[in-house]
Amino acid sequence: MKNSRLFLYLFILGLMHSCTPEKKEEFTIDYGYSYVPLAIGQVIFYQVDSIIYDDFTGGIDTISFQQKEELSASFVDGTARKAFRIEISERLNDTSAWRIVRREVRLRTGLRYETQEDNVREIRLVFPVEENKRWDANALNAANKQEYEYESVHGFFEFGNLQFDSSLHVIQRDEENLIERFYTEERYASGKGLIYRKDINLRTKLNGEIEKGFVYTKYFLRSTP
């Protein structure tokens, strides 16, 4: 009798254990907000190099300078969203004075990262970040559709002596024919923001010789804090 009761007790315990719901694994989505770390007081320094092909003189000019982007203030825009004012300054070298050349407005929502210059809004990134995701960068303005695409997300990127463990690679434009080449890309690093931009706009002869245009490269130097 005792053995029967013991068997019944163990049988009930087994049923209770089998009916106990398993603990679900926690799953969180990395939306990619860290690629746009907007905060008042943040300052980012860049080096900018441009190669310009002049079809009138046939000459090739190289222009290099430094650029500084400073998040100077925040405000609530007309749609009740928090936005940031950015002052963009330039100087020729480490010993020359900074000169403000323009101002921008930037904001990040749960779905996208927007920039605004001269009242023209552009969607630079969309969230969550996903490889091969595409969007119309001009969906908020009157310009023609311009499709951006994530070429890669959360990938390693190295440029010069700088290395970034987690970055986004955005292709903004990639068009080519027999006499023209248009290509624009940007890269963003987690915790840093924009770290690299290349813009190619060239017109060539049929033999491939460049007639006019430019190659523009902008890359991250340092940031504070």
HELIX and SHEET records of a PDB file:
HELIX    1   1 LYS A    2  CYS A   19  1                                  18    
HELIX    2   2 TYR A   33  TYR A   35  5                                   3    
SHEET    1   A12 VAL A 120  VAL A 126  0                                        
SHEET    2   A12 ARG A 112  GLU A 117 -1                                        
SHEET    3   A12 ARG A  99  ARG A 108 -1                                        
SHEET    4   A12 LYS A  82  ARG A  91 -1                                        
SHEET    5   A12 ILE A  60  VAL A  76 -1                                        
SHEET    6   A12 VAL A  43  TYR A  53 -1                                        
SHEET    7   A12 ILE A 210  THR A 224 -1                                        
SHEET    8   A12 GLY A 193  THR A 204 -1                                        
SHEET    9   A12 GLU A 180  ALA A 189 -1                                        
SHEET   10   A12 LEU A 162  GLU A 176 -1                                        
SHEET   11   A12 GLU A 147  PHE A 159 -1                                        
SHEET   12   A12 ARG A 134  ASP A 136 -1                                        
END                                                                             
